[in-house]
């Protein structure tokens, strides 16, 4: 009989050692307080919205430029083959 994973006698290591606590993510405020930092609730929403609008505009014009480039390359590289005569 061949040794298969089910028939081996080696024990698997436990995921968490005995007596240890599993990792639990701390909330952002608790993590910042542990490092001596404070979180501000005063976000600059105007700057946030301006950056978002700049980002979406950049993505939009990037897609438009890539589409124009693809069309240009298709026209330049595509061989001008006359249609077959019927």
N, C-alpha and C positions, 0 to 999 in steps of 0.2 A: 504494500500500500504506500502510495506517495505521500510525502508531507505536504499537506495543503494548509492554508492559514487556519482552517477550522480545527485541524488535528495537531497543531503544534502545541507545545507545552509552555511557551513563553507567555508571561503575563503582560498585558498592556499597561503603560504608565497612565495613571489617572490624569485627567485634564487639569485639575487643580490639586496641588499637594494637600495632604491632610493638614487641617488646622489653618490653612491660608484662606483669605477672603478673595473671591473673584473680583476682577477689576470692574469698577462701576464709575462711569464718567461723572465728573462733578459738573454742576451747573456753571455757566460762565461767570456769574457774580461770585460764587464761592471760589472758583479757581483764581479769579483776579484778586480777591481779597487775600488769598493765601500768599500771593506774590507781592502784596503791598500796593496793588493798583486799585483804582476805583473806576467803575464804569459810569459814564455820563449818560443821562437820559435825554440830554439836549443834542439831538442830531440836527445837522444842517440839511434839512429836507430840500431846500432850494438848490444847494450844490449837488445833492444826490440826484434830483430830477434832471439838472442840467447835464450831469455826467451820463445819465441813462439816455437822454435825448442825443447826446454826442455819439455815444456808442451805437445806438440803433441807426442813426444817420450814416455812420461809418460803415456799418454792416450793409445797409441798403445800397449805398453807392459802390461798395466793394463788389456786391453781387451783380449790379448793373455793369460795372467795368469788366468783370469776368465774362458775362454773357456777350458783351460786345466783342471782347477778344476772341471768344470761341467762334462767333459768327464770322469775324474777320479771317481767322485762320482757316475756317471751312471754305470761304470764298477763295482765298489765296492758294491753299494747298490742294483743294479738290480739283482733280483733272477735268478739264472742259471736254467731255466726251459727247459727241453729237448723239441724239437719240437714234436707236436702230431703225433702219428703213423697213417698212412693212410691205 
